[in-house]
């Protein structure tokens, strides 16, 4: 076969050569270059032969080297075989010698035990004393020092037990002996843990009163976490884990916080429907306040007491969300009345994400309301709405009992006014608007009862604000119901032909605003009367009291919903421009009234009487509704205007009022000025 292959190769080479020569000699003039072609081909042949020889020589050298290495390897294998035989022979001869050293081995083990005992002797003898000291420190609340001593006890115990385990892991008697001697250690650990959990349960209070205590608790937990990690790493090498490890105190800490949050949310229900018709409204409002306050404290204070990787605020936020979801689901599963369903859904769908709760600026940017999960699933919301709508078709509600009036007027929001009156199967009476008129009457009765004894009820202002806000909530609900259930133009026309509920609700709200302002002035009356008296001139804190009182009311009035927040009655302008301007928390155009105060003050504090006419003229031109008795009162307060100056100013006023601009809102028009004689009498007191 080899010979045949060679012949075939020769034939192919010859055919190729013939083809190449034929290609070179296709024209007669190429015959002159035959010698040139021969020399070129000879050079190529010589080059190919040289490369071939070099390749063959390289292959031969490689084969020679490989044979040499194989020969050397064979000799090495023979040497190793001989060495292994010698080692086996020596090992067999030394077995008896090893048996004779068993006593030495036992002595080494005993020596190791004694060395460990000597090393821990001091700690072993002082264990009872350290236990007593640790117990005292725990009782004294010195948690960091107590934990340091506890770690010393555990370190001594774990060291002895680990050494015993390494020497003889099957010797349970000695392990039990060591564990029993340090038996109080586990009790101290449990007692310390109990103190830590108590601090964590009150963490939202502790962080405001004594943040260092909370920091100490977190440091102890961090120490224990490091010890847990170190022991688990050592377990991979020795297989030994001390009793009570890992403690997992960080995990338990979050579990304690979670239970605390759940208890705080569930524990806000102080009343039942039987004891208080407004139980749900109160319950939801307390939850709102607690959640907002707690998360604000967590964001601003607690994050400073915990390591960043704990993500304490996000964890607490998740806990509160989960607790709220659970609580809202529990409430939704109860047999709620119509107004209670409205209150619950309003709170869940609106209040929860509003600026009054999760959308508050204090929680931004950590809390993104758009990323919050809903407290109730769409199916539960739909079920509640179906239940609510089913109550809208029932017959008229029975007449209110007097015992229910307080519930009627103190709801927030959507409480009291029964939703059963918003949609009736028949056309209402001509003199009936739902129960709006009754709601107004009950609100008036509520106010009158309060004026008879202003100490009761304690939250009169807050509930009056709730009444005002209810009116806006009712209006929005009516609009929503109309859009949803009035399908035809005929129904819409019928609805429009009925007396306007909006007008009744607006009247109730405006009356409520008036009642609130009346409440403010009742509180300020004594201090306002003290102004411009001899006592006030000699030194009085009446102005400070007025400012603090107004600021307190302003904070409450800020919760009033628009548009009632913009309602401005005449009452806040009747006593004094200053009081009216400060009370614009209930009204509008606050800056304009502040300018009025400044303008009046400029007249009073002017030091050059010769410029008084100019200053008063400027005041009159800015406020055309100012009267001569107002100017007379201002000049009487100054006390330095001459008779001629007064006469000149009064004559100027009598010439006719300045033309007011179309946008001017009267300010002085309804400010009554008592007799100047009365004012002078007050100053002489």
C-alpha positions as CSV (number, residue, x, y, z in Angstrom):
1,X,0.0,0.0,0.0
2,X,2.8,2.4,0.8
3,X,4.4,1.8,-2.7
4,X,1.1,2.4,-4.4
5,X,0.6,5.6,-2.5
6,X,4.1,6.8,-3.5
7,X,3.4,6.0,-7.2
8,X,0.1,7.9,-7.1
9,X,1.8,10.9,-5.5
10,X,4.5,10.8,-8.3
11,X,1.9,10.7,-11.0
12,X,0.1,13.7,-9.5
13,X,3.4,15.6,-9.2
14,X,4.2,14.8,-12.8
15,X,0.8,15.9,-14.0
16,X,1.1,19.1,-12.1
17,X,4.6,19.8,-13.5
18,X,3.4,19.2,-17.0
19,X,0.5,21.5,-16.5
20,X,2.8,24.3,-15.2
21,X,5.3,23.8,-18.0
22,X,2.5,24.0,-20.5
23,X,1.3,27.2,-19.0
24,X,4.8,28.7,-19.2
25,X,5.4,27.8,-22.9
26,X,2.2,28.7,-24.6
27,X,3.8,31.3,-27.0
28,X,6.9,30.9,-29.1
29,X,8.7,33.8,-27.6
30,X,8.6,32.1,-24.2
31,X,11.1,29.4,-25.4
32,X,13.9,32.0,-24.9
33,X,13.1,32.0,-21.2
34,X,13.3,28.2,-20.7
35,X,16.7,28.5,-19.0
36,X,15.4,31.2,-16.7
37,X,12.4,29.0,-15.8
38,X,14.7,26.1,-15.1
39,X,16.9,28.0,-12.7
40,X,13.9,29.4,-10.8
41,X,12.4,26.0,-10.3
42,X,15.7,24.6,-9.2
43,X,15.9,27.3,-6.5
44,X,12.4,26.5,-5.3
45,X,13.2,22.8,-5.2
46,X,16.3,23.4,-3.2
47,X,14.4,25.6,-0.8
48,X,11.6,23.0,-0.3
49,X,14.2,20.2,0.3
50,X,16.0,22.3,2.9
51,X,12.8,23.0,4.8
52,X,11.8,19.3,4.6
53,X,15.2,18.2,6.0
54,X,15.0,20.7,8.8
55,X,11.5,19.5,9.8
56,X,12.6,15.8,9.7
57,X,15.7,16.7,11.8
58,X,13.5,18.5,14.4
59,X,11.2,15.5,14.7
60,X,14.1,13.2,15.2
61,X,15.5,15.4,17.9
62,X,12.1,15.5,19.7
63,X,11.9,11.7,19.6
64,X,15.4,11.4,20.9
65,X,14.6,13.8,23.8
66,X,11.4,11.9,24.7
67,X,13.2,8.6,24.8
68,X,15.8,10.0,27.1
69,X,13.1,11.4,29.5
70,X,11.2,8.1,29.5
71,X,14.4,6.3,30.5
72,X,15.0,8.8,33.4
73,X,11.4,8.4,34.6
74,X,11.8,4.7,34.7
75,X,14.9,5.0,36.9
76,X,13.0,7.4,39.2
77,X,10.1,5.1,39.6
78,X,12.4,2.3,40.6
79,X,14.1,4.6,43.2
80,X,10.6,5.6,44.7
81,X,9.6,2.0,44.8
82,X,12.7,1.1,46.8
83,X,12.1,4.1,49.2
84,X,8.5,3.0,49.8
85,X,9.6,-0.4,50.7
86,X,12.2,1.0,53.1
87,X,9.5,3.2,54.8
88,X,7.1,0.3,55.1
89,X,9.8,-1.8,56.7
90,X,10.6,1.0,59.2
91,X,6.9,1.7,60.1
92,X,6.4,-2.0,60.9
93,X,9.4,-1.9,63.2
94,X,8.2,1.3,65.1
95,X,4.7,0.0,66.0
96,X,5.9,-1.3,69.3
97,X,7.7,1.9,70.0
98,X,4.4,4.0,69.5
99,X,2.5,1.7,71.9
100,X,5.2,2.3,74.5
101,X,4.6,6.2,74.3
102,X,0.8,6.0,75.2
103,X,1.7,7.1,78.8
104,X,3.4,10.1,77.4
105,X,0.4,11.0,75.3
106,X,-1.9,10.8,78.4
107,X,0.5,13.1,80.2
108,X,0.4,15.6,77.4
109,X,-3.4,15.7,77.5
110,X,-3.4,16.1,81.3
111,X,-0.9,18.9,80.9
112,X,-3.1,20.7,78.4
113,X,-6.1,20.4,80.8
114,X,-4.1,21.7,83.7
115,X,-2.7,24.6,81.6
116,X,-6.2,25.6,80.6
117,X,-7.4,25.4,84.2
118,X,-4.4,27.5,85.4
119,X,-5.1,30.1,82.7
120,X,-8.8,30.4,83.7
121,X,-8.2,29.9,87.4
122,X,-8.7,33.5,88.3
123,X,-11.9,33.7,86.4
124,X,-13.2,30.4,87.7
125,X,-12.7,31.4,91.3
126,X,-14.3,34.9,90.7
127,X,-17.4,33.6,88.9
128,X,-19.8,34.0,91.9
129,X,-18.5,37.5,92.5
130,X,-18.8,38.5,88.9
131,X,-22.3,37.0,88.8
132,X,-23.4,39.2,91.7
133,X,-21.8,42.3,90.2
134,X,-23.5,41.7,86.9
135,X,-26.8,41.3,88.5
136,X,-26.4,44.5,90.4
137,X,-25.4,46.4,87.3
138,X,-28.5,45.1,85.4
139,X,-30.7,46.2,88.3
140,X,-29.1,49.6,88.3
141,X,-29.6,50.0,84.5
142,X,-25.9,50.1,83.7
143,X,-26.4,47.8,80.7
144,X,-23.1,48.3,79.0
145,X,-21.0,47.5,82.1
146,X,-23.3,44.6,82.9
147,X,-22.8,43.2,79.3
148,X,-19.1,43.6,79.6
149,X,-19.0,41.3,82.7
150,X,-21.4,38.9,81.1
151,X,-19.1,38.6,78.1
152,X,-16.2,37.8,80.5
153,X,-18.2,35.0,82.1
154,X,-19.3,33.6,78.8
155,X,-15.8,33.8,77.4
156,X,-14.4,31.8,80.4
157,X,-17.1,29.2,80.1
158,X,-16.9,28.9,76.4
159,X,-13.1,28.6,76.5
160,X,-13.1,25.8,79.0
161,X,-15.9,23.9,77.2
162,X,-14.2,24.3,73.8
163,X,-10.9,23.0,75.2
164,X,-12.7,20.1,76.8
165,X,-14.5,19.4,73.5
166,X,-11.2,19.5,71.6
167,X,-9.6,17.1,74.0
168,X,-12.4,14.6,74.5
169,X,-15.7,15.5,72.8
170,X,-17.4,12.4,74.2
171,X,-16.7,13.3,77.8
172,X,-20.2,14.7,78.7
173,X,-19.6,14.5,82.4
174,X,-16.9,17.2,82.4
175,X,-18.9,19.3,79.9
176,X,-21.9,19.1,82.2
177,X,-19.7,20.0,85.2
178,X,-18.4,23.1,83.5
179,X,-21.9,24.1,82.3
180,X,-23.3,23.7,85.8
181,X,-20.6,25.8,87.4
182,X,-21.4,28.6,85.0
183,X,-25.2,27.9,85.2
184,X,-26.0,31.5,86.4
185,X,-24.6,32.9,83.2
186,X,-27.5,32.0,81.0
187,X,-29.9,33.5,83.6
188,X,-28.0,36.8,83.5
189,X,-28.1,36.7,79.7
190,X,-31.9,36.3,79.8
191,X,-32.3,39.0,82.4
192,X,-30.2,41.4,80.3
193,X,-32.1,40.6,77.2
194,X,-35.4,41.3,79.0
195,X,-34.0,44.8,79.9
196,X,-33.0,45.4,76.3
197,X,-36.4,44.4,75.0
198,X,-38.1,46.8,77.5
199,X,-36.0,49.7,76.2
200,X,-36.8,48.8,72.6
201,X,-40.5,48.6,73.4
202,X,-40.3,52.2,74.6
203,X,-37.7,53.2,72.0
204,X,-39.9,56.0,70.5
205,X,-40.1,57.6,74.0
206,X,-36.5,56.7,75.0
207,X,-35.0,58.3,71.9
208,X,-36.4,61.6,72.9
209,X,-35.7,61.4,76.7
210,X,-32.5,59.4,76.9
211,X,-31.0,58.6,73.5
212,X,-27.8,57.3,75.1
213,X,-29.7,54.4,76.6
214,X,-31.0,53.4,73.2
215,X,-27.5,53.7,71.8
216,X,-26.2,51.4,74.6
217,X,-28.8,48.8,73.7
218,X,-27.9,48.9,70.1
219,X,-24.2,48.6,70.9
220,X,-24.9,45.5,73.1
221,X,-26.8,43.9,70.2
222,X,-24.0,44.7,67.8
223,X,-21.5,43.0,70.2
224,X,-23.6,39.9,70.4
225,X,-23.9,39.8,66.6
226,X,-20.1,39.8,66.3
227,X,-19.7,37.1,68.9
228,X,-22.3,35.0,67.0
229,X,-20.4,35.3,63.7
230,X,-17.1,34.5,65.4
231,X,-18.5,31.4,67.0
232,X,-20.2,30.2,63.8
233,X,-16.9,30.6,62.0
234,X,-15.0,28.6,64.7
235,X,-17.7,25.9,64.4
236,X,-16.5,25.2,60.9
237,X,-13.0,24.3,62.3
238,X,-13.8,22.7,65.7
239,X,-17.5,21.7,65.4
240,X,-18.1,23.2,68.9
241,X,-21.0,25.6,69.6
242,X,-21.4,27.0,73.2
243,X,-24.8,26.7,74.8
244,X,-27.2,29.5,74.0
245,X,-25.5,30.4,70.7
246,X,-26.3,31.9,68.4
247,X,-28.4,34.4,70.3
248,X,-29.7,36.2,67.2
249,X,-30.4,39.3,69.2
250,X,-30.7,41.6,66.1
251,X,-33.4,39.4,64.7
252,X,-35.2,39.4,68.0
253,X,-34.9,43.1,68.2
254,X,-36.8,43.6,65.0
255,X,-39.4,41.1,66.1
256,X,-39.9,43.1,69.4
257,X,-40.2,46.3,67.4
258,X,-42.7,44.7,65.1
259,X,-44.9,43.4,68.0
260,X,-44.6,46.9,69.6
261,X,-45.9,48.6,66.4
262,X,-48.7,46.1,66.0
263,X,-49.8,46.6,69.7
264,X,-49.6,50.4,69.3
265,X,-51.9,50.3,66.3
266,X,-54.4,47.9,67.8
267,X,-54.4,49.5,71.2
268,X,-55.6,52.9,69.9
269,X,-59.3,51.7,70.0
270,X,-60.5,53.0,73.3
271,X,-64.2,52.9,72.6
272,X,-66.9,50.7,71.0
273,X,-70.0,51.6,69.1
274,X,-72.1,51.0,72.2
275,X,-70.1,53.4,74.3
276,X,-69.4,56.0,71.6
277,X,-71.0,56.4,68.2
278,X,-67.9,58.1,67.0
279,X,-65.6,55.2,68.1
280,X,-64.2,54.6,64.5
281,X,-63.6,58.3,63.8
282,X,-61.7,58.6,67.1
283,X,-59.8,55.4,66.5
284,X,-58.7,56.4,63.0
285,X,-57.7,59.9,64.1
286,X,-55.5,58.5,66.9
287,X,-53.9,56.0,64.5
288,X,-53.1,58.9,62.1
289,X,-51.6,61.0,64.8
290,X,-49.6,58.1,66.3
291,X,-48.2,56.9,63.0
292,X,-47.2,60.4,61.8
293,X,-45.6,61.2,65.2
294,X,-43.8,57.9,65.4
295,X,-42.4,57.9,61.9
296,X,-41.3,61.5,62.3
297,X,-39.4,60.6,65.5
298,X,-37.9,57.5,63.7
299,X,-36.8,59.6,60.7
300,X,-35.3,62.5,62.7
301,X,-34.0,60.8,65.9
302,X,-33.9,57.0,65.8
303,X,-31.8,56.8,62.6
304,X,-29.0,58.5,64.6
305,X,-29.0,55.7,67.2
306,X,-28.7,52.7,64.9
307,X,-26.0,51.6,62.4
308,X,-26.8,52.6,58.8
309,X,-27.0,49.0,57.6
310,X,-29.9,48.4,60.1
311,X,-32.1,50.6,57.8
312,X,-34.2,51.3,60.9
313,X,-36.5,53.8,59.3
314,X,-37.4,51.7,56.3
315,X,-37.9,48.7,58.6
316,X,-40.2,50.6,60.9
317,X,-42.1,52.0,57.9
318,X,-42.7,48.5,56.6
319,X,-43.8,47.4,60.1
320,X,-46.3,50.3,60.4
321,X,-47.6,49.6,56.9
322,X,-48.1,46.0,57.7
323,X,-49.8,46.8,61.0
324,X,-52.1,49.3,59.3
325,X,-53.0,46.9,56.6
326,X,-53.9,44.2,59.2
327,X,-55.9,46.7,61.3
328,X,-57.8,48.1,58.3
329,X,-58.7,44.6,57.1
330,X,-59.9,43.8,60.6
331,X,-62.1,46.9,60.6
332,X,-63.4,46.3,57.1
333,X,-64.5,42.8,58.2
334,X,-66.7,44.2,61.0
335,X,-70.4,45.0,60.6
336,X,-69.9,48.7,59.9
337,X,-72.7,51.2,59.5
338,X,-73.0,53.4,56.4
339,X,-71.3,56.4,58.0
340,X,-68.5,54.2,59.4
341,X,-67.9,52.8,55.9
342,X,-67.5,56.3,54.6
343,X,-65.1,57.2,57.4
344,X,-63.0,54.1,56.8
345,X,-62.8,54.5,53.1
346,X,-62.1,58.2,53.3
347,X,-59.3,57.5,55.8
348,X,-57.8,54.6,53.8
349,X,-58.1,56.2,50.3
350,X,-57.5,59.9,51.1
351,X,-56.1,60.6,54.6
352,X,-53.5,57.8,54.5
353,X,-51.6,59.4,51.6
354,X,-52.4,63.0,52.4
355,X,-50.2,65.7,53.9
356,X,-51.8,64.9,57.2
357,X,-50.1,61.5,57.3
358,X,-47.8,59.7,54.9
359,X,-47.5,62.7,52.5
360,X,-46.4,65.0,55.3
361,X,-43.3,67.0,54.5
362,X,-41.6,65.8,57.7
363,X,-41.4,62.3,56.2
364,X,-40.1,63.4,52.8
365,X,-38.2,62.1,50.9
366,X,-37.9,58.8,52.7
367,X,-41.6,58.1,52.3
368,X,-42.8,58.1,48.7
369,X,-46.6,58.0,48.8
370,X,-46.8,56.8,45.2
371,X,-44.8,53.6,46.2
372,X,-47.0,52.8,49.2
373,X,-49.1,49.7,48.9
374,X,-52.8,50.1,49.4
375,X,-54.2,49.3,52.9
376,X,-57.2,47.5,51.5
377,X,-57.3,45.4,48.4
378,X,-59.5,46.6,45.5
379,X,-61.9,43.7,46.2
380,X,-62.4,44.7,49.8
381,X,-62.9,48.3,48.8
382,X,-65.5,47.2,46.2
383,X,-67.2,45.1,48.8
384,X,-67.4,48.0,51.2
385,X,-68.8,50.2,48.5
386,X,-71.5,47.7,47.6
387,X,-72.4,47.4,51.3
388,X,-72.6,51.2,51.6
389,X,-74.7,51.6,48.4
390,X,-77.1,48.9,49.7
391,X,-77.8,51.2,52.7
392,X,-78.7,54.2,50.4
393,X,-81.9,52.6,49.3
394,X,-83.4,51.9,52.7
395,X,-86.2,53.9,54.2
396,X,-85.6,57.2,55.9
397,X,-83.7,57.2,59.2
398,X,-85.8,57.5,62.4
399,X,-85.7,60.9,64.2
400,X,-82.6,61.6,66.1
401,X,-82.5,61.1,69.8
402,X,-81.0,63.7,72.0
403,X,-78.3,61.2,73.0
404,X,-77.2,61.0,69.4
405,X,-76.7,64.7,68.8
406,X,-73.1,64.7,70.0
407,X,-72.3,61.9,67.7
408,X,-74.0,63.8,64.9
409,X,-71.9,67.0,65.2
410,X,-68.6,65.6,66.3
411,X,-67.8,63.4,63.4
412,X,-64.7,63.7,61.3
413,X,-65.0,63.3,58.4
414,X,-68.3,62.0,57.1
415,X,-69.5,61.0,60.5
416,X,-72.9,61.8,61.9
417,X,-74.9,62.8,58.8
418,X,-76.5,59.6,57.7
419,X,-75.8,58.6,54.1
420,X,-79.3,57.1,54.0
421,X,-80.7,60.6,53.3
422,X,-78.6,61.2,50.3
423,X,-80.6,59.0,48.0
424,X,-84.3,58.2,48.5
425,X,-86.6,56.0,46.4
426,X,-89.1,58.8,46.3
427,X,-89.0,62.6,45.8
428,X,-88.2,64.4,49.0
429,X,-90.6,66.9,50.6
430,X,-90.5,70.4,49.4
431,X,-89.3,71.7,52.7
432,X,-86.6,69.0,53.1
433,X,-83.0,68.9,52.0
434,X,-81.7,65.5,53.2
435,X,-80.9,66.1,56.8
436,X,-78.9,69.2,56.2
437,X,-81.2,71.4,58.3
438,X,-81.2,69.0,61.2
439,X,-77.4,68.8,61.0
440,X,-77.3,72.6,61.2
441,X,-79.7,72.6,64.2
442,X,-77.6,70.0,66.0
443,X,-74.4,71.9,65.4
444,X,-76.1,75.0,66.9
445,X,-77.2,73.0,69.9
446,X,-73.7,71.7,70.3
447,X,-72.4,75.2,70.3
448,X,-75.0,76.5,72.8
449,X,-74.2,73.6,75.2
450,X,-70.6,74.5,75.1
451,X,-71.2,78.2,75.7
452,X,-73.1,77.3,78.9
453,X,-70.0,75.5,80.2
454,X,-66.9,76.3,78.1
455,X,-64.9,73.6,79.9
456,X,-67.0,71.0,78.2
457,X,-66.5,69.3,75.8
458,X,-62.7,69.5,76.0
459,X,-62.2,69.1,72.3
460,X,-64.9,71.6,71.2
461,X,-62.6,73.4,68.8
462,X,-61.4,70.2,67.1
463,X,-64.9,68.9,66.7
464,X,-66.2,72.2,65.4
465,X,-63.4,72.0,62.8
466,X,-64.6,68.5,62.0
467,X,-68.1,69.8,61.4
468,X,-66.8,72.4,59.0
469,X,-64.7,69.8,57.2
470,X,-67.6,67.5,57.1
471,X,-69.6,70.0,55.0
472,X,-66.9,69.9,52.3
473,X,-66.7,66.1,52.5
474,X,-70.4,65.8,52.1
475,X,-70.4,68.2,49.1
476,X,-67.7,66.1,47.4
477,X,-69.6,62.9,48.2
478,X,-72.8,64.3,46.7
479,X,-70.9,65.2,43.5
480,X,-69.4,61.8,43.3
481,X,-72.8,60.1,43.9
482,X,-74.4,62.2,41.2
483,X,-71.8,61.4,38.7
484,X,-72.0,57.7,39.5
485,X,-75.8,57.2,39.8
486,X,-77.5,59.9,37.8
487,X,-77.4,58.3,34.4
488,X,-80.0,60.3,32.5
489,X,-80.6,64.0,31.9
490,X,-84.1,63.6,33.4
491,X,-82.6,62.4,36.7
492,X,-80.1,65.3,36.6
493,X,-82.9,67.8,36.0
494,X,-84.9,66.3,38.9
495,X,-81.9,66.6,41.2
496,X,-81.3,70.2,40.1
497,X,-85.0,71.0,40.8
498,X,-84.6,70.0,44.5
499,X,-83.4,72.5,47.2
500,X,-79.7,72.9,47.1
501,X,-77.8,70.9,49.7
502,X,-74.6,73.0,48.9
503,X,-76.3,76.1,50.3
504,X,-77.2,74.4,53.5
505,X,-73.7,72.9,54.0
506,X,-72.1,76.3,53.2
507,X,-74.3,77.9,55.8
508,X,-73.4,75.3,58.4
509,X,-69.7,75.7,57.6
510,X,-69.8,79.5,57.8
511,X,-71.6,79.4,61.0
512,X,-69.0,77.0,62.3
513,X,-66.2,79.4,61.3
514,X,-68.1,82.2,63.1
515,X,-68.3,80.0,66.2
516,X,-64.6,79.3,66.1
517,X,-63.8,83.0,65.9
518,X,-66.2,83.7,68.7
519,X,-64.3,81.1,70.8
520,X,-61.1,82.9,70.1
521,X,-62.4,86.2,71.2
522,X,-63.9,84.8,74.3
523,X,-60.4,83.6,75.3
524,X,-58.8,86.9,74.3
525,X,-61.5,89.3,75.7
526,X,-59.9,89.7,79.2
527,X,-56.4,90.3,77.7
528,X,-57.7,92.7,75.0
529,X,-59.5,94.7,77.6
530,X,-56.2,95.0,79.5
531,X,-54.7,96.9,76.5
532,X,-54.5,100.7,76.7
533,X,-54.8,100.6,80.5
534,X,-52.4,101.9,83.1
535,X,-51.5,98.3,84.0
536,X,-50.6,97.7,80.3
537,X,-48.4,100.9,80.2
538,X,-46.6,99.9,83.4
539,X,-45.8,96.5,82.1
540,X,-48.0,93.6,81.2
541,X,-47.8,90.3,79.4
542,X,-51.2,90.7,77.8
543,X,-49.7,91.0,74.3
544,X,-47.6,87.9,74.7
545,X,-50.6,85.9,75.9
546,X,-52.7,87.2,73.0
547,X,-50.0,86.1,70.5
548,X,-49.5,82.7,72.0
549,X,-53.3,82.1,72.2
550,X,-53.8,83.2,68.6
551,X,-50.9,81.0,67.4
552,X,-52.4,78.0,69.2
553,X,-55.7,78.5,67.5
554,X,-53.9,79.1,64.2
555,X,-52.4,75.7,64.3
556,X,-55.8,74.2,64.8
557,X,-57.5,76.3,62.2
558,X,-54.8,75.3,59.6
559,X,-56.6,71.9,59.4
560,X,-59.8,73.5,58.0
561,X,-60.4,72.4,54.4
562,X,-60.7,74.7,51.5
563,X,-62.7,76.6,50.6
564,X,-63.9,77.3,54.1
565,X,-60.3,78.0,55.1
566,X,-60.6,81.2,53.1
567,X,-63.9,82.4,54.7
568,X,-63.3,85.7,56.4
569,X,-66.1,87.1,58.6
570,X,-66.4,90.5,60.1
571,X,-66.0,89.3,63.6
572,X,-62.2,89.1,63.5
573,X,-62.1,92.8,62.5
574,X,-64.3,94.1,65.3
575,X,-62.0,94.3,68.3
576,X,-58.7,95.5,66.9
577,X,-56.8,95.4,63.6
578,X,-54.0,93.5,65.2
579,X,-56.2,90.7,66.5
580,X,-58.0,90.5,63.2
581,X,-54.8,90.3,61.2
582,X,-53.3,87.6,63.3
583,X,-56.5,85.5,63.1
584,X,-56.2,85.3,59.3
585,X,-55.3,81.6,59.8
586,X,-59.0,81.2,59.3
587,X,-59.2,83.9,56.7
588,X,-57.3,85.2,53.6
589,X,-55.2,88.1,52.6
590,X,-53.0,87.8,55.7
591,X,-50.2,89.9,54.3
592,X,-52.6,92.8,53.5
593,X,-53.8,92.9,57.1
594,X,-50.3,92.8,58.4
595,X,-49.6,95.8,56.3
596,X,-52.6,97.5,58.0
597,X,-51.0,96.9,61.4
598,X,-47.8,98.4,60.2
599,X,-49.6,101.5,58.8
600,X,-51.4,102.1,62.1
601,X,-48.2,101.5,64.0
602,X,-46.4,104.2,62.0
603,X,-49.0,106.7,63.2
604,X,-48.5,105.7,66.8
605,X,-44.7,105.5,66.9
606,X,-44.1,108.8,64.9
607,X,-41.7,110.9,66.9
608,X,-42.2,114.2,65.1
609,X,-45.7,115.6,65.8
610,X,-45.3,118.1,62.9
611,X,-45.4,115.1,60.5
612,X,-48.5,113.7,62.1
613,X,-50.9,115.3,59.6
614,X,-49.0,113.8,56.7
615,X,-48.9,110.3,58.2
616,X,-52.6,110.3,59.0
617,X,-53.4,111.6,55.5
618,X,-51.4,108.7,54.1
619,X,-53.3,106.2,56.3
620,X,-56.7,107.7,55.2
621,X,-55.8,107.5,51.5
622,X,-54.8,103.8,51.8
623,X,-57.9,102.9,53.9
624,X,-60.9,105.0,52.7
625,X,-63.3,103.3,55.1
626,X,-61.5,104.7,58.2
627,X,-63.7,107.0,60.3
628,X,-63.1,110.0,62.4
629,X,-63.6,108.0,65.6
630,X,-60.8,105.7,64.5
631,X,-58.5,108.7,63.9
632,X,-59.6,110.2,67.2
633,X,-58.7,107.0,69.0
634,X,-55.2,106.9,67.4
635,X,-54.5,110.5,68.3
636,X,-55.7,109.8,71.9
637,X,-53.3,106.9,72.1
638,X,-50.4,109.1,71.1
639,X,-51.5,111.8,73.6
640,X,-49.3,114.5,72.1
641,X,-51.4,115.9,69.2
642,X,-52.3,119.6,69.7
643,X,-55.9,120.8,69.5
644,X,-55.2,122.6,66.2
645,X,-53.6,119.5,64.7
646,X,-56.6,117.4,65.7
647,X,-59.0,120.0,64.2
648,X,-57.0,120.2,60.9
649,X,-57.0,116.4,60.6
650,X,-60.7,116.1,61.4
651,X,-61.6,118.8,58.9
652,X,-59.7,117.0,56.2
653,X,-61.7,113.8,56.9
654,X,-64.9,115.8,56.8
655,X,-64.2,117.0,53.3
656,X,-65.2,113.6,52.0
657,X,-63.8,110.0,51.8
658,X,-61.1,109.1,49.3
659,X,-62.4,107.1,46.4
660,X,-61.7,103.4,47.0
661,X,-60.2,101.1,44.4
662,X,-62.6,98.4,43.0
663,X,-60.5,95.6,44.7
664,X,-60.4,97.3,48.1
665,X,-61.8,95.1,50.9
666,X,-63.1,97.2,53.8
667,X,-61.2,96.7,57.0
668,X,-62.1,99.5,59.4
669,X,-65.8,99.6,58.5
670,X,-67.0,97.2,61.2
671,X,-64.3,98.0,63.8
672,X,-66.2,99.6,66.6
673,X,-64.4,102.2,68.7
674,X,-65.6,102.7,72.3
675,X,-66.0,106.2,73.6
676,X,-62.8,108.1,74.1
677,X,-63.9,108.9,77.6
678,X,-64.0,105.2,78.4
679,X,-60.5,104.8,77.0
680,X,-59.2,107.7,79.0
681,X,-60.8,106.2,82.1
682,X,-59.1,102.9,81.4
683,X,-55.7,104.7,81.1
684,X,-56.2,106.4,84.5
685,X,-57.0,103.1,86.3
